[in-house]
Amino acid sequence: MGKPGSVSLEYAMSDTNDPHADPHADPVVVGIYDTEFEAALVKNMLGEAGIPAQMVGAMTAGFRAETPGKVKVLVPGSLGEQAIALIAQEAESNE
């Protein structure tokens, strides 16, 4: 599984100071990948760790007409830091 996309922790984490905000209401991007396959590996790894994840952009990444597209992996805002740490740990173990 390649390195996580070029998403920084600051960008990925939800920036809200509302103590009543639902942490699951605002998903955060924890990785951006070139292919649906790479994103699915990350999504499944997060799911196995108990972190629900979604992929966004898989349809555009699969176009065959040289259309650039990226696939984003999103998790609930409250689990963003944990997901990013897990992705980084997995990337390090695969180097």
Phi, psi and omega in degrees: 000125184293181178291152177298157181302178186277046180261122179279159179300321180299317180291321187287330185276139179295138182251079179228141178250008181281111182293344181262001181291138177287117183295342179268352183287329183245094178294152180240149178279126178247356177187149177232125188234155181284331184232157176296325181299312179299315181296321180295323177299315180293315179303315181292320178298317178295318179300319178295334178272004179086014179254112179293135182224155177231153174249138178231131177102006183298327181294320182283332180290337184268359180299145182260004185262033178061026178277121179291136178207146179238153177248124179262144173251127182240147176226165175302143183307323182290345182250007184301311181298316180298318180295315180297319178297319180293319178296316180295319179297317179294320179297319179296320182289342180265359181279000000 
